[in-house]
Amino acid sequence: MRHDRTAPMLPIDDTPRRRFLKQSAALLTAGVAVGFRLADATAAGPRASGDPNPAAGEFEPNAWVRVLPDDTIKLVVHKHDSGTGTRTALAALVAEELDVDPFRVEVITPEDPFFADYIHPLWKVFSTGGSTSVAMEYDRLREAGATARAMLVEAAARQWNVRASTCTTADGAVQHAASGRRATYGALASAAARLPAPQRVALKDPAQFRYIGKLRRKRGAAQKADGSFPYSIDVSLPGMLVAVVTRAPVIDARVRSVDAKAALAMPGVRDVLLIPPRPDVLGGNQAGVAVLADDYWSAHRAQAALKIEWEDSLFETFDSSTLAARQAAWVDDPAARVVPTIRDGDPVNASLAGARTVDATYAMPYKAANPLEPINVTVWARDGGIEYWGGLQVPSTAMEAAQVIGGIPAHRVTLHERVSGGSFGARESKYWLFEATWLAVKTGKPVKLMNSREDEMRALFYHAASCHRARAVLDARGNLASLWLRGVMPASPQQWEPGYLERADRMDFSTTEALTKWEFAYAAPHRDIGWIRLETGVPTGWYRAVSYIPNVFAVESLMDEAAHAAARDPVEFRLAHMRDRPRHAAVLREAATRAGWGQPLPDGVALGIATNQAYDSYVAVVARVARRGWRGAGRQAHLRRRLRDRGVAGRRRGAAVRRADVGPRPRDVRPDRHPQRPRAAVKLRHLSRDAHERHAGNRHSRRAGRPRKAGRCRRAVESCRDAGDRERGVPIDRQTVA
């Protein structure tokens, strides 16, 4: 038997969620509302191992393509999909070059994600994250599809005794127009498997694309709508226990005592265990008390019955508002070390000669990742090995947990990858994998660890709080004479990898995103932009686009305030200072045009605009804001290359909502904040890489790229500003802007 390196995303016809929807509909129709105990569905066990060679007649030219004699085509997606459509996008890259419809093939995930070809080319580990999946795999996966196609064409050409160049492919088959012959990929699989792989292959011209940039739907969308899609949380194994963990209410607190008598007496509860902390593992778990039960509801009820006494912690008196003041003061502290990201001219002396100065301080609190599907993973340690079922962004972390907790070598670790319902970086964390691994090793049974929604809001790791002090100096003409900015944040990589900053010349590129010369959009004769590191001890991670959010918030807010101080239109002001940024300027113009920037607006209604370059994509956002309510937002994106319109639009829509409410502070869990979120109506237009050349038109003949009718919007914008004080922090308080 061959070792199958891939495991299909098995359909679950009757998941608990689907049964719940069916039963709910039936009972509600009858006018009855009852409580449900969600019974478990079945998940596949481990696959057999054996001969690593492909089965007879099967064509497997690389780690991503498999063609079976029965015309079944399987595409392997080795990246985690957290609901963003990664599986759809990466499968389309292979399918495009293979000339098959990506929705007519079977997309499978690797059972062995530790295969060498699946290593992240940038980070050299098995990982998904940083918005790199499509960017890093774009050429590699296209080449994988093109290689398979070339070998299938060669196999057909040899059978027909014709030149390969006279053959074409379409819809999973090779054709020879001159003779009228046609052979499906399945019929050619055995012959193609005996051919050597070509050293080089030609890729399609983008003008020939049928799928890349033209996909209108996402894999699994219908199943997600009817509740049948198998998420990580749906996994169930024979004899499985469900675990919930009560973690310290204060960072670094330790358990003093636990009274579990009441919890253990409850139906379905099997055990209560104290999970020891692992301070020796960076990003590992803190102390916690786990309840193990037959199902989640039993474990959750028993968790509330626990009586836990905690030791005091140094963070007992920690307060977010105090931190904000400390961050702002740290800019002027002699001990603060500035790491410059941009330094041009002489900003200090330039400020003395300026006609007007805008000083501002912008702040953001700690933010929880809070994915829609709470963190969960199922672990089973048996027979000297260990298996994981779940949505794992960093499979390498599973290897680390198995080795550290159970002494299990990497070759005895098996992963069954599942799609998850959101991540925002949360599934890159280690603590939950270490907890679940410890429980599985301790009990010898399959254990599903599940976080609650409250657990997610009181997460052990947060997006770092930040403070930006900024100054813009204007000359007599209302142009920027100098820009000065200091961003105060911790260095997230340093917490996970000691010595990182020393090796990186003290520059944390994940903290200085959007503040570097290659991303900063605005020019001025004198610029002094820098980052100041301030560690608070609060565990932070690479969550929610990491530092683009606070850095762009500060820069764009400053540009808006500077435009207002100069009595200039915000769009025109930005464009006037975008030098050698044609792509960025094209997106900004397009967003303004699409939003009707410059058109008359009703009283009390205004438009706000912001723009950014992130991960080599350019984005502009226009928000329509009313004094008596929240309205929608429009966005334009200039991507390297979009693979799916609706996928991009969906992510922008979600981002628009989340930006208005970035979540509570660590000890301020307020579920009532969620109804305050605005309605977001996102309109997306994609601009290709060279679209700015067409879009800009005669931009060189227009003064500073001034948009048509730009000045007509100033009255509406100023009416919104005059309605109240400018918000320089988030979450936005409705009372100050209503």
N, C-alpha and C positions, 0 to 999 in steps of 0.2 A: 504494500500500500504506500502511495506517495504521501509525503508531508505537504498538506495543503496550507500554504502560507496565508491564505485568505479565508475569512468567514463571512458569509452573507449576512446582511441585515435582515434576519429572519422576520417574516410577517407575524404579527400576533393578532389573530382574528378577533379575539375577545378580551382585550385588555381591561383591567379594572376601570379605566377612564371611559372606555367605550360602553361597557356594561352600565356604568353609572349614568351615562347620557341616555341610553335606551330606557333604563328603568325610571329615571327621573321624568322623561317625557311621558311615559305611560301613566305613572302615578299622578303627575301634575294634571294631566288631561282628565283623570278621574277625580280630581279635586283632593288628592291625598298627598301629604308631605310627611315622609318618614326619614329616619337616619339610616345610613348604610354602613355596613362593615365591608370594606373593599377586599374581596378575596383576591388571591394572587394568580397571575398568569404564569405560564411556563416559559423558561428560557433554555436555550441550548446548552448542553454541557461541553466539556473540552473536546476538541477534535483529536483524532489519532495522529500519531507521528510515525514516520517510516522512511521509505525511499524518497529522497528530495527531488527526483527527476519527474518531469511531467508525465501524465498518464498517456497511454498509447493513443496516437492520433490527435493529441492536443497541441495547440500552438501557443507557446508562451515565450515570446521573444525578449521580454523584459519584466520588470517588477510591477507593471501597471496594466498590461494587456493579456487577455487570455481568450483564445478562440477555440471552441469545441466543435467536433465533427457534426453535431446536430444543429449547427448555426447559432448556438448560444454564444454571445459575446459578453465577457465580463470585464469591467474596468475597475481597477483597484484605486480607491482614494485613501491615501495614507495620512491625511490630515484630519484633525478633529473638526466636526461641524457642530457649532453651538447654536444653530438656527439661522445663521447668516447666509446659508446657501453655499457653503464651501464645497460640499459634495457635488452640487449641481455645476458649479463653476469649474472645478478641476476636471470633472468628467467631460465637460464640454471641450476642454483643451485637447484631451486625447481623442475624443470622438470627431472633432473637426478635422484633424489630420488623417484619421482612419476612414473618414467618409461614412460614418454611421450616425443615425439619429441618436443623440445622447439619451433620449427618453425611451428608446427601444432596446437598450442594453441593460444588463444587470450591473448595478454599482455595488461593489462589495468593499468591506474594510479589511485590513490585514489582521489576521489572527496573530501574526508575528510582526508587530510594528518595530521590532528591533533589527529588522533586515537592513543591511548596510545602505541600500539605496534610499532609505527613508530618513536618513540623518538630515537635519536642517543644514543647508549649505552655508549658512551664515554663523549659526551658533554652535554647530558641531555636536548637537545633542538631538534626541528624538523629541520634537516639540512642535506645537502649533501656537502662533501668537504674533503680536507686534504688527498685525495687518500685513503679514509677509507671505501668506500662502499662495495667492495668485501671482504676486510680483516675483517671488523666488522660484516658483514652479512653472511659470509661463512658458519659457523656452524648453525646459526639460521635459515636461509632459507632452508638449506638442511634438518634440523629437521622438518621444516614445511611440506616439500614434503614427508618426510618419515612418518610423522604422518598421513597424508592423505592416503598414500598408505597402511599403516598398518590397518587403519579403513576400507578401501574398501576391503582388503583381509579378514578381520574378518567378514564383512558382507556377502561375498561370501561363506566363510567356514560354517557359520551358515545356510545359505540357502541350501547348499549341504550336510550338516551334516558330514563334514570332518574336519581334523585338519588344522588350518591356516598354519602350517609349511609345509604342503604338496602342498600348492598353490604357484604359481609364477605369476609375472606380466610382461607384455610387451606391448608396443604400446597402452597404454590406456585401458588395459583389464586385468582381473584376469583369470588365467587358472588353471585347475586341470588335470594334465597329466594322472593320473591313470584312470579317468573316461571320459576324453576327453571333459569335460565341460569347457565353456568359457563364461564370462559375461563382457560386457563393463563397464567402470566406470559410465557412465550415467545410465545404468540399475541398478546399485548398489547404486546410490546416495541417494535415499530416505531411504534405509535400513541403510546405513552408517551414515546418519545424526542423527539417533536415538541411536547411540552407544556412550559410554563415550570415551573420548580421552585417549590414553595410557599415562602413566606418563613418560615412557622411550621408545625410539625407537632405533633400530640398524641402523647405517648408512653404506652405501656401502664401500667396500674396494676400494681405488683408482684404483686398477688393473681392476676393473669391470666397470670403467667409460666409458660411450658411448658418452657423450656430453661435459663434463668438460674437457677442454684442447684439444678438437677435433673439435670445431666449426670453420668453414672456411668462414663464412659470417656473416654479421651484419643485424639485423632487419631493414627494411626500406631502405636498400641500393639502391634497384632498383627505389623506389619512389623518393629518393633524386636525383638520376641521371636524371630522366625524369621531375623533378620539381613538382611532385604531393604530396610530403611529407608535411604534415601540421606542419609548425613551429609556434613558438609563434608569429612571425611577421605577419602570415596569418590570425589571428583572426579578425573577423568583427562582429559587433552587430548592430541592427537597431538603427538609429539615432546617431551613434557613431561619435565623433569628434576625429581628429588626432592632437596631440600636439607636438610641438618642443620647446625646451627651450634654450634660449641664456643665458649661464652662464658667470660668471665673467672671464675676460681674465687673471686676476691676483688673486691669492689665497686671500680669505677673503675680496675682494673688495665688496662694496655695491653700489646699484643703486642710482644715484643722480637724474636722470630725464630720461623720456622715451618719445620720439615723435613717436607715432604709427599711425599718420594720413595716411601716404602713405600705410602702411601695411593693415589697416582696409578697405581701398578703393579697395583692390585687390579682384578679384573674388574668391569665396569660403571661404574667411576668415570670421570667426564668432566672434572672440574676441581676445584681447590681455590683459593678466593679469600679474601683478607683483607678483611673488611667494615670500612670506616673508621667510627669513632665519630662521633656527631652531638651533641656537648655543647651546640650552639647550639639544639637542639630539646628542650624540656622533655618528658620522658617518652620521648624517642627512644632509639635503641639505643646500647649501649656497644660496645666493640671485640669482634670475634668472627671466627672462622675457619670458612668454610662449605665443606662437601664437597657437590658436585653429582654425582649418579649417576643411573642408569636406574631405580632402584627404591630403596625405603627401606632394605632389608636391606643392599644394597651400600654405600649411604651410611653407614649405621650402623657397619658393620664397618670401613670406611675411616676413620671418625672416630676409632676406637680406635687406629689406627695412626699418627695424627698425633703429632709431637713439637713441642710448643709451649712456648716460654719466655716468661714474663710479666714485665713490669716490676713493681717494687715499688709498693704502694699504701698510702695513709694508713690503709686499713682492714685492713692485714695483721695487726695485733694486736687487732682488734675482737673483743670477747667479750660474748655475751648476758648472762652472769651479772654482769659488770662494769656493763653498762648498767642492769640492774635496780637495783643498789645506787645508781647515779648518779641514776636517776629518783626513788628514794625520798628521797635526800638533797636533791634539787632543790626539794622542797616548802619546806624551811627556808632555802634560799639567798636572801640579800637581793636578788640580781639577778633572781630569779624574779618574773614578772609574772602576777598572778592575774586571769583574766577571769571575773567573777562571772556565774553563770547564775541563781542563786536567792539572795536575801539578805533574810531576814525577822528582825525582832527583834534580839536581842543575844546571839548564841551564845557569845561569850567569857565574859561574866559569868554566863550561864546554866549554863555548865559548872562554875563554882565552887560553885554551890548544889545541884548534882545529888547524888542519893543513890548512884548507881553510874555508872561510865563504862566503855564498851567501845571500845577502840582496836584498830585492825586495819590491815594493809597487804595489798592484793590485787595480784597481778601476772599478766600474760599475756605470752607470748613473741611473737616474730614468727611469722606464719602464712602459709604458701603457699596460694594458691587451690586448686591441685591438682584441676582438673576431670577427670571420668572420661575424656572425649575430650581428649587433649592438644591444645594450641594448634596450629593449622595453617591455612594459607591458600594458595590458588593464584593466581598473578598472571601476566598476559601483557601485555607492552608491545609494541604493533605499530601501524603505520600512523598514527603521531602520537597514538594514544590508549592507554588502559590499561584492562584488565578485571581484576576481582577475583571469585574464587569462594570463599565461606567463610561462617562464622558471625561476622558483624561486628556488634557491639553499637553501635558508633559509626561509621556510614558517613562522617561528616564527617572522621574521621581518615584514611580512604582518600584523600579529596580533598587533605588536607594532605600526605600522603606523596607522592602523585603530583606535586604542585606543587613540593615541596621537593627531592625526589630527581630527578625527571625533567623538571621544568619543564612539566608537562602541565596544561593548564587544566581547570577543574572540568567543563565541558561535554563533555570528551572522556573522562571517567571513567565506566565502566559497572560496576555491581555485580550479581552473581548470588547472592542471599542463600540460605544453607542453614541448616537446623536444626543445632545443635551439641549435643554431649553434655556439657552443664554449662558454667558460666562462673564464678559467684561473684565477678564483677567482673574476672576475668582477661582477658576479651575486650574490655574497655574500654581495655586498655593499647595503647601505640603501638609499642613496640620491634619486635615481630615483623612488623608491617605495614611498618615502615621497612626492616627487613632484607630481607623478601621483595620489596619494590618495588625496592630497590637491585639485587638479584640479577637480577630480571626485566629491568630496564633495561640492566644490564651485559651479559647474555647474549643478549638479544633473543629468548629462548625462553620458553615457559610454564614456570614454576617453582612447584613445590609445596614450601613450607617446612613442616617437621614437627618438633615438639618430641617428645622422649622423655619417659617418666614421670620419669626422673631430672632432666631439664631442668625439669619442672614443680616438683619439690621444691626445686630450686636456682634458683627464679625470680628475675628481675631486680627484681621488685616484690613487696612483702609487705604483709599486714595489719600495721599498726603494733603494736609492743610497747607495753605500757602498765603504769602503776603507779598505784594508788589508795591514798591515805592517808585513813582514815575514822575518825570518832569519833561515837558515840551516847551521849548523857547521859540517864539515866533519873531520874525523880522518885521520891518515896517510894511512889507507887502503882504503879510499874512502867510508867508511860507515858513516851513520849519527851518530854524537856524541850528537847533541842536535837539537831540533826544538823549535822555538819561533814564535808565531803568535798572532797578535791582530786584531780583526775584529771590525770596527767602523760602527755602524748602529743604527737606532732608534728602539724602542720597539713598534712594531705594536699593540699588545694587549692592551698596556697602553692607546692608543688613543680611543679604543672602550670600555674599561672597567677600569675605574680609580681604583687604588689600587691593580691591578693585580700583579704587581711586588712585592709588599709588601707581598701578600698572597703566592706568589710562591718563597719566599726567594730570591727575586731580580733576579731570573733566567728566562729569556724569551726563552723557548725551541723552539719557532718558529724562533728565530733569531740565535740560536746556533746550528741549524741542521748541521750535518756532522762534528761538532767540539767536540762532546762528546765522552767519552771513549767507548761507545757501538757502535759507528759508525765510528770513526776515524780509518783508515786502517793501519797506519804506526807506527811502534815501534821505539823507540830510548832510549838510557840510560837516557837522560834528555829531558823532554818536558814541555813547558809552553805555553798553549793555552788559550786564553781568549777573552771575548767580552767586548767592551767599548760602553756604550750607549751614543748617541749624538742625541738629538732632534733638528730638524730644523724647525718644524712647518708645513712642507709639509705633507698633509694627505697621509698616506700609508695604504696598505691593504695586505692581505695574497694572493699575486698574483704570478703566474708563479712559482710554486714549492717553493715559499717563499724564504728561505735562503739557500737551497741546491745550487742554482745556483751560487751566489757570493762566498760562502764558499768553494765549491768544485773547482771552477775556481782558487781560490787562492792556495789551497792546492796542486792540481794537477800541476799547473804551477810551484810552488816551487819545487816539486819533480822532474819535468822535468829539471829545471835549475840546481838542485843539481846533478842529474845524469850526465848532461853535464859537470859540474865542476869536477866531479870525473872521467870523461872519461869512463863512463860505459853506457851500453845500458839501455834505459829508462824502458823497460819491466823487464829486469833482476834486475835493481836497485830497482824497486818497489817490486818485489817478494822477494828480499832479506830482505826487511823490513816489510813484512807481516807475523807476527808471530801469530799463533793460529787463522788464518783467512782462513781456507781451502776453504770455499765457494767463498770467494772473489778472492782468488788466482786462483781457477778453472775457473772463468769467465774471468779473465785477460788473462790466458793462452789460453783459447779457442778463444778469440777475436784476439789475436796476431796470432794464427795459421791460423784462417780463413782469415785473411787479408794478409797472406803471409809475415808476419813480418820476416825479416832476408833474404828475397829473393832479388836478384839484382833489382834495379829500374833504370829507365831512368834518364839521367841528368836533374836536376831541379825539380825532383819529390821526395817527401818524405812522410813518414807516421808519424802521431802523434797519441798518445794514451793517454787515461784518463780513470779513473774508479771511481766508487762511490757506496756506499750503501745508499739507500733512501727508506723509508717506508718498511723496511724489504725485499727489493729486491736489487739484486746486478747487476750493469750495467757496461759494459766496452765499450768504443767507440774508433774506429780507423778511423782517417781521412786521406784520401789521398789528398795531397796538391801539386799543380803544380805552378811553378813560374809564368807561363803566363796564368793562369786561375784557376777557382774553379772547383774542382771535387767532387766526392761523399764521403760518409762516411759509415762505417760499424759499426754495434753495436751488442753486445751480451748482453743478459739479463738473469739473474738468479733470477727468480721470486719465490715468495712463492708457487704459482701455477697459471699458465696462464690459462685463460678460452677460449681465442680466439687468434690464431696466428696472423691473419691479423689485429686484433684490436691493438695488441701490436706493430706490425711493423708500422702501420699507425701513431701511436702516436710518435714512435721513429723518423720516417721520418719527421714529422712536427717539432719535437723538434730540429732536426739537422739543419733545415732551420732557425728556430727562434733564435737559439743560435748564429748564425752568424750575425743576425741583430736584436738586442733586442729592437729597437724602439728609437724614438727621445726623447730629453729632453722636459720638459713641454712646453716650449715656442719656440720649434724648430721643427715645424711640417714640415717634408720633405717627401712628397709622392715619390719623385724621389729616395729615398733610397731603395725602394723595389726592383727595377730591379737589384740591386747589390747582391741580395741573391743568394747563390750557389745552384747548382743542387745537390740534395741529393739522392743517391741510397743506400737504407738501406737493409742490409742483416741481418736477425735475426736468432739466434739460441737460443732455450730455454734449460736451464739446470734444471733438477728437483732438489728438495731439497737435495737429496742424490747423485746427479750426480758427485759432486766433488770427492767422494770416487772412482768412476769408472774412472773419467777423470784424476785424479792425477796419477793413476797407481803407479809406483814405485817412487813417488815424494820424499820419504824419503831417497832414495838412490842417488838422484841427488843433486848436490851442490846447496843449496839455491833455489831449484826449477828452475834452469836456463833453459830457453826454448831452444830447439834445434836451432842451427844456429843463436842465438840471436845476436852475435857480428857482423854478416855480414851486418846488417842494419845500423851500426853506420855511415858509410860514407855517406849514403843517408840522414840520419837525420841531420848530421852536414852540408851537402851542403845546406839544406834548412835554417838552422840557419845562415849560413854565408851569405845568400842572403840579409839579412837586419836585422834591430833591432827586438828584441823580442817584441811582442805585449803584454802589461800588462793591457790592458783595452779594453772595448767593447763599442759601435759597432766597429768592425774591419775596419780599413781604408785600402781599397784595394791598395792605393798608396804606403803604407809602406811595403806591403808583395808581391807586384807584381814583 
